[in-house]
Each structure stands twice: as C-alpha cells, then as structure tokens.
C-alpha cells in the first residue's frame, strides 16, 4: 500500500494505491480521499465508485516468457535502442523531467485545465521513482512509478517530441519501449509481482490499429487487461461538487475536439 498527499489550492487530496480492503489504511486528514484498487469492494456507504481499465504484466513469469509476449515491433525498438547505446537509469533529476513532462502535456494537449490530475514536482520527488532514457547525452524520456512491496504502477510518462527530425523521433520511439523493458527487468529483480501501465482508454482484448496510439503502445507489451477501481470519499458536498466540476471540464477538453471532427466529416 502507498499513500500520497497533494495540496490543490486550499484542498488536500490523499490517494491510497494498492489497498486490499477498505478502511485498512491510516489516512491523514484530508478533504478528498481516493482509493485505487484492483478489487471490487461493492457499494460502500459514503464512497463513490468508478471503474476503468488498465494493463498489467505478471512479473512472476520468466523474463523470456514476458519477452515472448511483446509484439515484434516493440522488440525491434528495444534491440535498436540497446544497439544505439541508449541508457535507461534511475535518476533523481526530477526537476529536468518535470519540465519535459510539462512541455509534453502541452504539446500533446493532455493537461487538465487546473492541473488536478497532473503530478506535481513535489509528488514525484516524495513518492515516485524516476527512470529516464538517455540518448546521445540527452534525456529523451522518462517514467515515474509508484511502488509498494508487490506492485509498480506507472504514475506518468513523457518524452521529447521531435516532429521535424524523423531520425531523432525514431530514436525516441525506441527509447520509450526500452524504458518500459528496463523497468520491467528492474522491478522483477526486486521481486515486485505486478507491473501496471497506469490505465487504458479501452478494454479491447485484441490489439488493432483502431485503438488509440497510447493504448496500442501499451497493449503491444502483451499485458492483461483488467478492471481497476476508484473509491472516493468527500468531506462535504462542496468538495464533491468542486471535484466533479473539475472532472467534467477535464473530460470536456477531450470530447469537444472529437465532436468537432465528427461534424466536419
């Protein structure tokens, strides 16, 4: 189990990751608590429940078995990154990665309006473990993970966008696959048993090009698609109203561009 805290204006959010049973965590005072679990606890009085999907890899498997389940294209990316001398290391340079992450969110239009669902530098430093990929002396990408004794969950990722340099873009794509592979190897050596890619937009079990780019990337590592659940409790109706207002605006940011594309077809 891992408990993280985040201040958002005058409000304090607490996230509890990998919780086995409700009410087992010693929770600090907060305005909003969100339990993240792989178990369906059913309806609990005073909590809201939301379920979505993620992809996980069972790290108790032999490494050769994990490798064999990765799609051939990803394996090529990994081998090419190794051949080109890309290095994946654990880093404490959270400041540099945080700047890469902010630019990445802006360029990809992933960021939410108020930063509610964006990891702060303080959260990364205090609760995360940072892996970075270094190519030609430059940090080209990174992943931040949350850990407990059994689980490693991707908290956020980012990479440099080099649209005007196809060769460099290919190297960065190689590095992204290599980042996950090296993290998988590292966590397996730590006897972590579950590698979580941090969420999916779709629950499709077959890999096809109709999936979003990120979902296709994740599913190509051969993991299992499973449910994950969020149980939220608010200290007041006011906090619930604010949270859902922020969440609605966050969702609207993605819905409106898609509706616009449909109307122009």
Backbone as numpy.savetxt, mean C-alpha at the origin, in Angstrom:
# Nx Ny Nz CAx CAy CAz Cx Cy Cz
0.29 -7.32 15.90 -0.55 -6.13 15.90 0.33 -4.88 15.90
-0.09 -3.89 15.15 0.64 -2.62 15.09 -0.36 -1.48 15.23
-0.06 -0.53 16.12 -0.92 0.62 16.36 -0.19 1.88 15.92
-0.81 2.63 15.00 -0.23 3.89 14.54 -1.16 5.03 14.91
-0.57 6.20 15.08 -1.34 7.39 15.42 -1.05 8.49 14.41
-2.08 9.30 14.12 -1.90 10.41 13.18 -2.77 11.57 13.61
-2.17 12.75 13.67 -2.92 13.98 13.93 -3.37 14.57 12.60
-4.63 14.95 12.54 -5.17 15.60 11.35 -5.93 16.83 11.82
-5.26 17.98 11.76 -5.86 19.18 12.34 -6.00 19.00 13.84
-7.21 19.18 14.33 -7.46 19.02 15.76 -7.86 17.59 16.11
-7.95 16.72 15.10 -8.42 15.36 15.32 -7.26 14.38 15.36
-7.45 13.31 16.13 -6.45 12.27 16.25 -7.03 10.95 15.77
-6.34 10.33 14.80 -6.74 9.05 14.25 -5.80 7.97 14.74
-6.34 6.83 15.08 -5.55 5.66 15.44 -5.92 4.52 14.50
-4.91 3.90 13.90 -5.11 2.72 13.06 -4.52 1.51 13.76
-5.29 0.45 13.82 -4.82 -0.81 14.40 -4.74 -1.83 13.28
-3.52 -2.27 12.95 -3.30 -3.22 11.88 -3.11 -4.63 12.43
-3.61 -5.61 11.68 -3.42 -7.03 11.96 -4.06 -7.46 13.29
-5.13 -6.81 13.67 -5.82 -7.16 14.90 -6.57 -8.48 14.72
-6.43 -9.39 15.68 -7.08 -10.70 15.61 -8.51 -10.67 16.12
-8.74 -9.91 17.19 -10.06 -9.85 17.80 -10.38 -8.42 18.19
-11.65 -8.03 18.12 -12.01 -6.66 18.51 -11.81 -6.44 20.00
-11.30 -5.26 20.34 -11.17 -4.90 21.74 -9.94 -5.45 22.43
-9.05 -6.12 21.67 -7.86 -6.70 22.31 -6.70 -5.72 22.37
-6.79 -4.62 21.64 -5.69 -3.66 21.61 -5.87 -2.60 22.69
-4.76 -2.17 23.24 -4.75 -1.07 24.21 -4.68 0.22 23.42
-5.82 0.87 23.22 -5.93 1.99 22.30 -5.72 3.31 23.05
-4.82 4.17 22.56 -4.70 5.51 23.16 -5.93 6.36 22.86
-6.09 7.43 23.62 -7.22 8.32 23.39 -7.17 8.87 21.96
-8.34 8.88 21.30 -8.39 9.34 19.92 -9.82 9.70 19.57
-9.97 10.35 18.42 -11.29 10.73 17.92 -11.86 9.68 16.97
-10.97 9.02 16.24 -11.38 7.99 15.29 -10.42 6.81 15.42
-10.98 5.61 15.53 -10.16 4.40 15.53 -10.58 3.53 14.35
-9.59 3.02 13.62 -9.85 2.16 12.47 -9.08 0.87 12.67
-9.79 -0.24 12.79 -9.18 -1.57 12.88 -9.08 -2.16 11.48
-7.88 -2.62 11.11 -7.66 -3.28 9.83 -7.42 -4.76 10.11
-8.26 -5.61 9.57 -8.17 -7.03 9.89 -8.51 -7.88 8.67
-8.00 -9.11 8.67 -8.36 -10.07 7.62 -9.57 -10.90 8.03
-10.08 -10.69 9.24 -11.19 -11.48 9.75 -12.48 -10.67 9.73
-13.56 -11.36 9.38 -14.88 -10.75 9.43 -15.44 -10.94 10.83
-15.49 -9.88 11.60 -15.98 -9.96 12.97 -17.50 -9.83 13.04
-18.14 -9.68 11.90 -19.58 -9.47 11.90 -19.92 -8.05 12.31
-21.18 -7.82 12.61 -21.62 -6.49 13.05 -21.29 -6.30 14.52
-20.64 -5.17 14.83 -20.27 -4.85 16.21 -20.89 -3.51 16.56
-21.59 -3.47 17.65 -22.25 -2.24 18.07 -21.22 -1.13 18.27
-21.52 0.03 17.70 -20.63 1.18 17.82 -19.57 1.28 16.76
-19.50 0.27 15.86 -18.49 0.27 14.79 -19.18 0.22 13.43
-18.56 0.88 12.46 -18.94 0.72 11.06 -17.99 -0.29 10.43
-18.51 -1.09 9.52 -17.68 -2.08 8.84 -17.64 -1.80 7.34
-16.44 -1.88 6.78 -16.27 -1.77 5.33 -15.31 -2.85 4.88
-15.62 -3.51 3.78 -14.72 -4.54 3.28 -14.27 -4.20 1.87
-13.05 -4.56 1.57 -12.50 -4.43 0.23 -11.53 -5.59 0.01
-10.67 -5.46 -0.98 -9.84 -6.59 -1.37 -8.37 -6.22 -1.32
-7.56 -7.25 -1.12 -6.12 -7.09 -1.21 -5.53 -8.37 -1.78
-4.26 -8.32 -2.10 -3.54 -9.51 -2.57 -2.42 -9.80 -1.59
-2.28 -11.06 -1.23 -1.25 -11.46 -0.27 -0.46 -12.65 -0.81
0.77 -12.77 -0.33 1.61 -13.92 -0.65 1.94 -14.64 0.64
1.76 -15.95 0.63 2.09 -16.80 1.77 3.60 -17.03 1.78
4.28 -16.43 2.75 5.74 -16.51 2.79 6.25 -17.79 3.45
5.34 -18.68 3.86 5.78 -19.97 4.36 6.13 -20.91 3.21
5.77 -20.53 1.98 6.13 -21.32 0.80 7.64 -21.23 0.57
8.16 -22.21 -0.16 9.54 -22.12 -0.61 9.69 -20.92 -1.54
10.85 -20.29 -1.52 11.08 -19.12 -2.36 10.94 -19.48 -3.84
11.36 -20.70 -4.21 11.23 -21.12 -5.61 9.77 -21.20 -6.02
8.91 -21.60 -5.11 7.48 -21.68 -5.40 6.89 -20.28 -5.60
7.29 -19.35 -4.74 6.83 -17.96 -4.88 7.29 -17.40 -6.22
8.55 -17.66 -6.57 9.11 -17.17 -7.83 8.36 -17.74 -9.03
8.01 -19.01 -8.96 7.34 -19.66 -10.09 5.95 -19.09 -10.35
5.33 -18.50 -9.34 3.98 -17.94 -9.49 4.00 -16.51 -10.04
5.15 -15.90 -10.09 5.27 -14.55 -10.64 5.22 -14.62 -12.16
4.46 -13.73 -12.78 4.36 -13.74 -14.23 5.72 -13.51 -14.88
5.88 -14.11 -16.06 7.16 -14.08 -16.74 7.68 -12.66 -16.97
6.77 -11.73 -17.30 7.20 -10.36 -17.56 7.82 -9.73 -16.31
7.21 -9.96 -15.15 7.78 -9.44 -13.90 9.14 -10.08 -13.62
9.27 -11.37 -13.89 10.56 -12.03 -13.65 11.64 -11.44 -14.54
11.27 -11.08 -15.77 12.23 -10.42 -16.66 12.66 -9.08 -16.10
11.68 -8.30 -15.58 12.01 -7.02 -14.96 13.00 -7.20 -13.82
12.77 -8.20 -12.99 13.62 -8.43 -11.82 15.03 -8.82 -12.26
15.13 -9.75 -13.19 16.46 -10.18 -13.66 17.21 -9.02 -14.31
16.49 -8.21 -15.08 17.14 -7.08 -15.76 17.64 -6.06 -14.75
16.85 -5.81 -13.69 17.28 -4.88 -12.65 18.55 -5.38 -11.96
18.60 -6.68 -11.68 19.80 -7.26 -11.07 21.00 -7.11 -12.01
20.79 -7.40 -13.29 21.87 -7.33 -14.27 22.38 -5.90 -14.43
21.47 -4.92 -14.36 21.85 -3.52 -14.54 22.48 -2.90 -13.29
22.53 -3.66 -12.21 23.18 -3.16 -11.00 22.28 -2.36 -10.07
20.97 -2.45 -10.27 20.04 -1.78 -9.35 20.17 -2.40 -7.97
20.20 -1.57 -6.94 20.30 -2.05 -5.57 19.02 -1.71 -4.81
18.56 -2.66 -4.02 17.44 -2.42 -3.11 17.98 -2.49 -1.68
17.78 -1.41 -0.94 18.34 -1.34 0.41 17.28 -0.79 1.36
17.45 -1.11 2.64 16.64 -0.49 3.68 17.28 0.85 4.02
16.47 1.89 4.03 16.99 3.25 4.16 16.31 3.98 5.30
17.03 4.93 5.88 16.42 5.83 6.87 16.25 7.25 6.32
16.41 7.37 4.98 16.26 8.68 4.35 14.78 8.90 3.99
13.97 8.99 5.02 12.53 9.16 4.81 12.21 10.52 4.18
13.03 11.53 4.49 12.76 12.86 3.94 12.81 12.85 2.42
13.86 12.21 1.85 13.97 12.16 0.39 12.80 11.39 -0.21
12.47 10.23 0.38 11.37 9.44 -0.16 10.05 10.20 -0.03
9.86 10.91 1.06 8.61 11.65 1.25 8.41 12.68 0.14
9.50 13.32 -0.29 9.41 14.28 -1.39 9.07 13.56 -2.71
9.70 12.39 -2.94 9.37 11.60 -4.12 7.90 11.19 -4.08
7.43 10.81 -2.91 6.06 10.36 -2.74 5.08 11.50 -3.03
5.35 12.68 -2.53 4.46 13.82 -2.78 4.39 14.15 -4.26
5.54 14.17 -4.95 5.54 14.44 -6.39 4.80 13.34 -7.15
4.99 12.11 -6.73 4.34 10.97 -7.37 2.82 11.08 -7.26
2.32 11.39 -6.07 0.87 11.52 -5.88 0.30 12.64 -6.73
1.04 13.73 -6.83 0.58 14.87 -7.62 0.55 14.53 -9.10
1.61 13.89 -9.59 1.69 13.57 -11.01 0.66 12.51 -11.42
0.43 11.55 -10.54 -0.52 10.47 -10.83 -1.96 10.84 -10.44
-2.11 11.99 -9.78 -3.42 12.46 -9.30 -4.04 11.45 -8.34
-3.19 10.91 -7.46 -3.63 9.95 -6.45 -3.96 10.61 -5.12
-3.43 11.78 -4.88 -3.56 12.39 -3.56 -4.99 12.80 -3.26
-5.38 12.69 -1.98 -6.70 13.18 -1.59 -6.62 14.65 -1.23
-7.75 15.31 -1.27 -7.82 16.77 -1.16 -7.20 17.27 0.13
-7.45 16.57 1.25 -7.00 17.05 2.54 -5.81 16.27 3.10
-5.36 15.24 2.39 -4.26 14.45 2.89 -4.64 13.45 3.96
-5.94 13.18 4.10 -6.42 12.29 5.15 -5.86 10.89 5.00
-5.77 10.40 3.76 -5.33 9.03 3.53 -3.89 8.94 3.04
-3.16 10.04 3.17 -1.77 10.08 2.74 -0.86 9.96 3.96
0.13 9.07 3.88 1.04 8.91 5.01 1.90 10.15 5.17
1.97 10.63 6.39 2.82 11.78 6.69 4.26 11.31 6.89
5.19 12.25 6.81 6.59 11.93 7.06 6.77 11.36 8.46
6.08 11.94 9.42 6.18 11.47 10.81 5.70 10.03 10.94
4.60 9.68 10.27 4.08 8.31 10.33 5.06 7.34 9.70
5.63 7.72 8.55 6.62 6.85 7.90 7.80 6.59 8.82
8.32 7.65 9.42 9.51 7.53 10.26 9.25 6.71 11.52
8.10 6.93 12.13 7.82 6.33 13.42 7.36 4.89 13.32
6.62 4.55 12.27 5.99 3.24 12.21 6.40 2.38 11.01
7.03 2.97 10.01 7.30 2.24 8.77 8.73 1.76 8.66
8.93 0.84 7.72 10.27 0.43 7.30 10.36 0.72 5.80
11.40 1.44 5.41 11.52 1.96 4.05 12.53 1.16 3.24
12.08 0.64 2.11 12.95 0.03 1.11 13.05 0.99 -0.07
14.26 1.23 -0.56 14.42 2.07 -1.74 15.19 1.31 -2.81
14.93 1.66 -4.07 15.68 1.13 -5.20 16.59 2.22 -5.73
17.86 1.90 -5.87 18.85 2.86 -6.33 19.40 2.38 -7.67
19.26 3.22 -8.69 19.74 2.89 -10.03 20.60 4.04 -10.53
21.80 3.73 -10.97 22.74 4.73 -11.47 22.95 5.84 -10.43
23.00 5.47 -9.16 23.26 6.42 -8.10 22.06 7.27 -7.70
20.89 7.00 -8.27 19.70 7.80 -8.01 18.62 6.93 -7.38
17.95 7.46 -6.35 16.80 6.77 -5.77 15.63 6.90 -6.75
15.19 5.76 -7.30 14.17 5.80 -8.34 12.81 5.34 -7.84
12.76 4.79 -6.64 11.48 4.36 -6.09 11.65 3.83 -4.69
10.52 3.63 -4.03 10.56 3.11 -2.67 9.21 2.57 -2.22
9.27 1.69 -1.24 8.07 1.14 -0.60 8.21 1.31 0.91
7.13 1.71 1.56 7.08 1.78 3.02 6.14 0.70 3.51
6.62 -0.10 4.47 5.83 -1.22 4.99 5.52 -1.02 6.47
4.37 -1.59 6.87 4.02 -1.74 8.28 4.18 -3.21 8.65
4.78 -3.47 9.82 5.08 -4.83 10.23 4.57 -5.13 11.62
4.19 -6.40 11.82 4.13 -6.96 13.16 4.88 -8.29 13.09
4.69 -9.17 14.04 5.47 -10.40 14.04 5.18 -11.36 12.91
4.00 -11.26 12.30 3.60 -12.21 11.27 3.35 -11.59 9.91
3.13 -10.28 9.85 2.65 -9.64 8.63 3.52 -8.47 8.21
3.65 -8.31 6.90 4.25 -7.11 6.31 3.24 -6.55 5.32
2.80 -5.32 5.54 1.77 -4.71 4.70 2.33 -3.45 4.05
2.16 -3.33 2.73 2.61 -2.14 2.03 1.76 -0.95 2.43
2.40 0.08 2.99 1.68 1.27 3.41 1.58 2.31 2.31
2.66 2.45 1.54 2.65 3.36 0.39 3.84 3.04 -0.50
3.77 3.49 -1.73 4.87 3.31 -2.67 4.96 4.55 -3.54
6.08 4.72 -4.18 6.26 5.84 -5.11 7.48 5.56 -5.97
7.48 6.15 -7.16 8.64 6.03 -8.03 8.73 7.27 -8.90
9.90 7.50 -9.46 10.10 8.64 -10.34 9.37 8.40 -11.66
8.83 9.44 -12.21 8.15 9.36 -13.49 9.01 10.05 -14.55
9.44 9.26 -15.52 10.35 9.76 -16.56 9.73 9.54 -17.94
8.57 10.16 -18.17 7.85 9.91 -19.42 8.66 10.29 -20.66
9.55 11.27 -20.54 10.29 11.75 -21.71 11.60 11.01 -21.92
11.83 9.96 -21.13 13.06 9.18 -21.25 12.70 7.70 -21.21
12.37 7.11 -22.37 11.88 5.72 -22.39 12.84 4.72 -21.77
14.15 4.88 -21.99 15.11 3.93 -21.44 15.14 4.01 -19.92
15.10 5.24 -19.41 15.10 5.40 -17.95 13.78 4.91 -17.35
12.70 5.12 -18.06 11.40 4.64 -17.60 11.41 3.12 -17.48
12.04 2.44 -18.45 12.13 0.98 -18.40 12.94 0.52 -17.20
14.02 1.23 -16.90 14.83 0.88 -15.73 14.05 1.05 -14.44
13.23 2.09 -14.39 12.42 2.33 -13.18 11.34 1.25 -13.05
10.77 0.82 -14.17 9.79 -0.28 -14.13 10.45 -1.55 -13.63
11.68 -1.81 -14.07 12.43 -2.97 -13.57 12.64 -2.85 -12.06
13.01 -1.65 -11.62 13.30 -1.43 -10.20 12.07 -1.64 -9.33
10.90 -1.27 -9.83 9.66 -1.45 -9.06 9.39 -2.93 -8.78
9.57 -3.77 -9.78 9.39 -5.20 -9.56 10.46 -5.75 -8.62
11.68 -5.27 -8.79 12.80 -5.72 -7.97 12.60 -5.33 -6.51
12.02 -4.16 -6.27 11.72 -3.72 -4.91 10.85 -4.74 -4.17
9.78 -5.16 -4.81 8.89 -6.12 -4.16 9.58 -7.47 -3.96
10.31 -7.90 -4.96 10.97 -9.20 -4.84 11.98 -9.21 -3.69
12.77 -8.18 -3.59 13.77 -8.12 -2.52 13.09 -7.98 -1.15
11.98 -7.25 -1.09 11.24 -7.13 0.17 10.65 -8.49 0.56
10.11 -9.22 -0.41 9.57 -10.56 -0.15 10.67 -11.46 0.42
11.84 -11.43 -0.18 12.96 -12.26 0.31 13.37 -11.85 1.71
13.43 -10.54 1.94 13.85 -10.04 3.25 12.86 -10.47 4.34
11.57 -10.26 4.09 10.58 -10.59 5.11 10.48 -12.10 5.32
10.67 -12.88 4.28 10.68 -14.33 4.46 11.81 -14.75 5.38
12.98 -14.13 5.22 14.12 -14.43 6.09 13.88 -14.01 7.53
12.96 -13.06 7.73 12.59 -12.64 9.09 11.50 -13.54 9.69
11.09 -14.55 8.93 10.00 -15.47 9.33 8.64 -14.78 9.38
8.50 -13.67 8.65 7.18 -13.09 8.40 6.42 -14.08 7.53
5.12 -14.28 7.79 4.39 -15.32 7.05 3.43 -14.76 6.01
3.18 -13.44 6.05 2.16 -12.87 5.15 2.67 -11.56 4.56
2.71 -11.50 3.23 3.12 -10.28 2.52 1.88 -9.69 1.85
1.50 -8.48 2.27 0.27 -7.84 1.83 0.61 -6.65 0.94
0.04 -6.63 -0.27 0.32 -5.55 -1.22 -0.45 -4.27 -0.91
-1.28 -4.27 0.13 -1.87 -3.03 0.60 -3.23 -2.67 0.04
-3.79 -3.52 -0.83 -5.13 -3.24 -1.33 -5.24 -3.36 -2.84
-6.47 -3.68 -3.29 -6.80 -3.80 -4.70 -8.09 -3.04 -4.98
-8.24 -2.62 -6.22 -9.49 -1.98 -6.62 -10.51 -3.00 -7.09
-10.05 -4.20 -7.47 -10.93 -5.22 -8.03 -10.69 -6.55 -7.35
-11.70 -7.42 -7.34 -11.55 -8.76 -6.78 -11.43 -9.83 -7.86
-11.15 -9.44 -9.09 -11.04 -10.41 -10.17 -9.91 -11.39 -9.88
-10.20 -12.67 -10.01 -9.19 -13.69 -9.72 -8.30 -13.98 -10.92
-8.77 -13.66 -12.12 -7.95 -13.87 -13.31 -7.25 -12.56 -13.69
-6.04 -12.70 -14.17 -5.25 -11.53 -14.57 -5.55 -11.23 -16.02
-5.98 -10.01 -16.30 -6.23 -9.61 -17.68 -5.99 -8.12 -17.79
-5.91 -7.66 -19.01 -5.55 -6.26 -19.25 -6.72 -5.30 -19.03
-7.87 -5.83 -18.59 -8.97 -4.96 -18.21 -8.77 -4.41 -16.79
-7.87 -5.01 -16.04 -7.58 -4.52 -14.70 -6.89 -3.16 -14.78
-7.00 -2.38 -13.70 -6.26 -1.13 -13.63 -4.76 -1.43 -13.65
-3.98 -0.43 -14.01 -2.54 -0.64 -14.11 -1.92 -1.15 -12.82
-2.32 -0.56 -11.68 -1.76 -0.98 -10.40 -2.23 -2.39 -10.03
-3.52 -2.69 -10.25 -4.02 -4.03 -9.94 -3.31 -5.08 -10.80
-3.10 -4.78 -12.08 -2.41 -5.72 -12.95 -0.99 -5.96 -12.46
-0.33 -4.89 -12.06 1.04 -5.00 -11.53 1.07 -5.91 -10.30
0.15 -5.68 -9.36 0.12 -6.46 -8.13 -0.24 -7.92 -8.40
-1.29 -8.13 -9.21 -1.75 -9.49 -9.46 -0.71 -10.32 -10.20
0.19 -9.66 -10.92 1.21 -10.39 -11.66 2.27 -11.02 -10.76
2.24 -10.71 -9.46 3.14 -11.36 -8.52 2.58 -12.70 -8.02
1.37 -13.04 -8.44 0.84 -14.36 -8.16 0.24 -14.56 -6.79
-0.08 -13.48 -6.09 -0.67 -13.61 -4.76 -2.13 -14.03 -4.80
-2.68 -14.27 -3.61 -4.08 -14.63 -3.47 -4.92 -13.39 -3.19
-6.08 -13.29 -3.83 -7.01 -12.19 -3.59 -7.90 -12.57 -2.40
-7.90 -11.73 -1.38 -8.68 -12.02 -0.17 -9.42 -10.75 0.27
-10.39 -10.94 1.15 -11.08 -9.82 1.78 -10.19 -9.22 2.87
-10.29 -7.90 3.03 -9.79 -7.24 4.22 -10.89 -6.31 4.72
-10.92 -6.10 6.02 -12.03 -5.38 6.64 -11.51 -4.19 7.44
-12.31 -3.13 7.43 -12.06 -1.97 8.29 -13.24 -1.83 9.24
-12.94 -1.76 10.53 -13.96 -1.49 11.55 -13.64 -0.13 12.15
-14.55 0.82 11.98 -14.31 2.20 12.40 -15.23 2.57 13.56
-14.66 3.27 14.51 -15.47 3.81 15.61 -15.15 5.29 15.77
-16.21 6.09 15.92 -16.08 7.54 16.04 -16.55 7.97 17.43
-15.86 8.96 17.97 -16.21 9.43 19.31 -17.45 10.31 19.33
-17.87 10.77 18.17 -19.06 11.62 18.11 -19.63 11.59 16.70
-20.87 12.02 16.56 -21.49 12.13 15.23 -20.76 13.15 14.37
-20.22 14.18 15.02 -19.49 15.21 14.29 -18.26 14.61 13.62
-17.52 13.77 14.34 -16.34 13.13 13.76 -16.74 12.20 12.62
-17.86 11.48 12.80 -18.33 10.59 11.74 -18.69 11.39 10.50
-19.38 12.51 10.69 -19.78 13.35 9.56 -18.55 13.88 8.81
-17.56 14.37 9.55 -16.36 14.89 8.90 -15.62 13.80 8.14
-15.48 12.63 8.75 -14.76 11.55 8.10 -15.43 11.17 6.79
-16.74 11.00 6.82 -17.45 10.58 5.61 -17.49 11.70 4.57
-17.46 12.95 5.00 -17.38 14.06 4.05 -16.04 14.03 3.33
-14.96 13.83 4.08 -13.63 13.73 3.48 -13.56 12.52 2.54
-14.13 11.41 2.99 -14.08 10.18 2.20 -14.87 10.36 0.90
-15.99 11.05 0.96 -16.80 11.30 -0.23 -16.03 12.16 -1.23
-15.39 13.21 -0.75 -14.61 14.07 -1.65 -13.44 13.31 -2.26
-12.83 12.42 -1.46 -11.73 11.59 -1.96 -12.21 10.70 -3.09
-13.38 10.05 -2.91 -13.94 9.18 -3.93 -14.34 9.96 -5.16
-14.92 11.14 -4.96 -15.38 11.98 -6.06 -14.23 12.37 -6.97
-13.05 12.50 -6.41 -11.88 12.88 -7.18 -11.59 11.87 -8.29
-11.96 10.60 -8.06 -11.72 9.56 -9.06 -12.93 9.32 -9.95
-14.13 9.53 -9.41 -15.35 9.25 -10.17 -15.57 10.27 -11.28
-15.36 11.56 -10.98 -15.66 12.60 -11.96 -14.87 12.47 -13.25
-13.55 12.23 -13.21 -12.83 12.06 -14.49 -13.35 10.89 -15.31
-13.74 9.79 -14.63 -14.25 8.63 -15.35 -15.59 8.94 -16.00
-16.46 9.65 -15.29 -17.75 10.04 -15.86 -17.56 10.94 -17.08
-16.58 11.82 -16.97 -16.30 12.72 -18.09 -15.86 11.96 -19.33
-15.05 10.92 -19.13 -14.58 10.11 -20.26 -15.75 9.36 -20.90
-16.65 8.84 -20.06 -17.81 8.11 -20.57 -18.70 9.01 -21.41
-18.92 10.25 -20.93 -19.78 11.20 -21.64 -19.21 11.60 -22.98
-17.87 11.58 -23.11 -17.25 12.01 -24.37 -17.10 10.87 -25.37
-17.48 9.66 -24.95 -17.38 8.54 -25.90 -18.55 8.55 -26.87
